[in-house]
């Protein structure tokens, strides 16, 4: 903390100087940032990570960004993955976060939450990230989520280069990334390739080793014709050790995950587009335990083998009508989902069961209207109607209504108010198949309402945002340990949330962000408060980044008392010449980052490590 | 029109574009003011928006007729009139440095950042002197 304050004070004095060409270039870069074209202030409470911020943060994976998000804690899981957990709640609580690359939703139909599967995704091909919290706009389409994370890919006309980047860390992890993006006449392409071997500390629980080491590979390619079409292809393959698995005495286990998608977008003019996409997902899990794996039935097996997957076909048509003070957006979306249960073995013996619906068609229609009441006041009204047709199972119709009001009170003050009535549809592992608990095909969606107010004060150097909101959920989906399945619960759950965020720009290259948030609810089983300090400095040729993430102490659902988390990251970038950059990063340097108790050991998302990266541009 | 401003702000477009154009021109003015060409600096450009913005800032003279210009700011090689081949050229696309022999420098995007490159060999050949402020942007040859 002292170090941070010292660096902050020094930076205040160091950076008063005449405007140089380099500073003008930085200002120009900032004014031309691609987020100016994509961000939608009226779509929710926005957290933005610009290209320059992601570079200076040395955000190599999505988790490097997720761990900074207010109202959530990034946590390790029993099965070697990571999970973004809502503050105050634990990992078993329902959490629907939607993740998009451009306009494609990254589906994890089998796991329900894409973030568990894509946390280690490399960001080398990503330009900027927009995170929308509370009352997200219906224009994002797809099934609704409590938070929407939009990743936008780099723009070939801004790249015009091929680069390779390699990282090695103090645990022997190794990553190799490559990107090539160019524009030729009206065509452009972007190609990204990434492989990594990820090592973590091996823990010991009751004499058994818990490993979550893994390997990962991903490709992304985009080919576009200006104002005509985009074709995108993305694929990932990942294999990682199962850590504790579901039992307490793990002998062997791993997860193999494969995902691929192909999406084509046709722009008929700048206001009408048609998108068609295909996604495929395969997940294979092996979990072997010395004692037993806790499942719903008896006898409890010592090994389970699971092979599941999904296929999704999706078509979207969207049209925008702009007329004087009015901007009307209309969309229609058809999605076909098919789930496969290829293998389910207990102790090597094929086990059949009565699974829930494996085929589903979703028909969605949505409309949003932005209207300028006058030059300082904007009102937005959105509605979405979704019909879920389950083959051989109960179907249902859901809807979303959203109201928003944005007012520029004067040159400095902005007020944003949002109210939204929405739903969360149950997941595949709750309704259709789970190796560990009974399924419930009759589950109904959660009905929720959110209200939020945000007041923003902005000057040339400072931005202060203060926000408060309330969420309520009816017909909650909770796990019933007696029935060993998820059920709908009567009654209403409510929570309130508040945050304050302050950003100060010392100059174009030096800035600080301070943030604090708190969740208010009846019972807390994880951190209910958190904070963030980010300090970006440029001293000579060195780019220096300091980050401190705080999560409050808590008592888990099983009564374990956990200490407060302080995750301190320091990053330094040194450009050796115009082609070569050297980057050093220390993560969890205090070794006090937020932890969760898993099978008797306290585990952070990332143990303390140092990371050396070299980037060469051709 | 004023009523539209807020709508644009919260939907697709950005008000940053005007600031951005001013900055773009400011950067080029700074570069061109740091070179000496033994003639008065008079600019012509095939990008009319840039030309307009130069005219507005009034720091460097502009002309609608390239024959009267001494410096050309070029975006597209096909727009370079033959009768203006006598002028030195500052290009807005890195590739143009190799295609236009009279070009001495470029302002372009690479790896998501705006870059300035001034070619040492071309400065010499075109009898242009660059001040020390441009030292960090001098390159021996085209990459």
HADDOCK unambig.tbl for C-alpha pairs under 7 A between the chains (distance, minus, plus):
assign (segid A and resid 21 and name CA) (segid B and resid 27 and name CA) 6.67 0.50 0.50
assign (segid A and resid 24 and name CA) (segid B and resid 23 and name CA) 6.90 0.50 0.50
assign (segid A and resid 24 and name CA) (segid B and resid 27 and name CA) 6.43 0.50 0.50
assign (segid A and resid 25 and name CA) (segid B and resid 114 and name CA) 6.30 0.50 0.50
assign (segid A and resid 28 and name CA) (segid B and resid 20 and name CA) 5.89 0.50 0.50
assign (segid A and resid 28 and name CA) (segid B and resid 23 and name CA) 5.72 0.50 0.50
assign (segid A and resid 28 and name CA) (segid B and resid 24 and name CA) 6.59 0.50 0.50
assign (segid A and resid 29 and name CA) (segid B and resid 113 and name CA) 6.17 0.50 0.50
assign (segid A and resid 29 and name CA) (segid B and resid 114 and name CA) 6.25 0.50 0.50
assign (segid A and resid 31 and name CA) (segid B and resid 16 and name CA) 5.76 0.50 0.50
assign (segid A and resid 31 and name CA) (segid B and resid 20 and name CA) 5.36 0.50 0.50
assign (segid A and resid 32 and name CA) (segid B and resid 20 and name CA) 6.39 0.50 0.50
assign (segid A and resid 36 and name CA) (segid B and resid 14 and name CA) 5.61 0.50 0.50
assign (segid A and resid 37 and name CA) (segid B and resid 12 and name CA) 5.64 0.50 0.50
assign (segid A and resid 37 and name CA) (segid B and resid 13 and name CA) 5.64 0.50 0.50
assign (segid A and resid 37 and name CA) (segid B and resid 14 and name CA) 6.40 0.50 0.50
assign (segid A and resid 38 and name CA) (segid B and resid 12 and name CA) 6.50 0.50 0.50
assign (segid A and resid 40 and name CA) (segid B and resid 10 and name CA) 5.67 0.50 0.50
assign (segid A and resid 40 and name CA) (segid B and resid 11 and name CA) 5.71 0.50 0.50
assign (segid A and resid 41 and name CA) (segid B and resid 10 and name CA) 5.38 0.50 0.50
assign (segid A and resid 42 and name CA) (segid B and resid 10 and name CA) 5.98 0.50 0.50
assign (segid A and resid 158 and name CA) (segid B and resid 109 and name CA) 5.02 0.50 0.50
assign (segid A and resid 158 and name CA) (segid B and resid 110 and name CA) 5.70 0.50 0.50
assign (segid A and resid 158 and name CA) (segid B and resid 111 and name CA) 6.33 0.50 0.50
assign (segid A and resid 158 and name CA) (segid B and resid 112 and name CA) 4.84 0.50 0.50
assign (segid A and resid 159 and name CA) (segid B and resid 109 and name CA) 6.53 0.50 0.50
assign (segid A and resid 159 and name CA) (segid B and resid 110 and name CA) 4.68 0.50 0.50
assign (segid A and resid 159 and name CA) (segid B and resid 111 and name CA) 4.13 0.50 0.50
assign (segid A and resid 159 and name CA) (segid B and resid 112 and name CA) 5.13 0.50 0.50
assign (segid A and resid 160 and name CA) (segid B and resid 110 and name CA) 5.38 0.50 0.50
assign (segid A and resid 160 and name CA) (segid B and resid 111 and name CA) 6.61 0.50 0.50
assign (segid A and resid 161 and name CA) (segid B and resid 110 and name CA) 6.37 0.50 0.50
assign (segid A and resid 161 and name CA) (segid B and resid 111 and name CA) 6.19 0.50 0.50
assign (segid A and resid 325 and name CA) (segid B and resid 3 and name CA) 6.74 0.50 0.50
assign (segid A and resid 325 and name CA) (segid B and resid 4 and name CA) 5.85 0.50 0.50
assign (segid A and resid 325 and name CA) (segid B and resid 7 and name CA) 6.98 0.50 0.50
assign (segid A and resid 372 and name CA) (segid B and resid 3 and name CA) 6.88 0.50 0.50
assign (segid A and resid 372 and name CA) (segid B and resid 7 and name CA) 6.26 0.50 0.50
assign (segid A and resid 374 and name CA) (segid B and resid 3 and name CA) 5.88 0.50 0.50
assign (segid A and resid 375 and name CA) (segid B and resid 2 and name CA) 6.28 0.50 0.50
assign (segid A and resid 375 and name CA) (segid B and resid 3 and name CA) 4.18 0.50 0.50
assign (segid A and resid 375 and name CA) (segid B and resid 6 and name CA) 6.23 0.50 0.50
assign (segid A and resid 376 and name CA) (segid B and resid 6 and name CA) 6.66 0.50 0.50
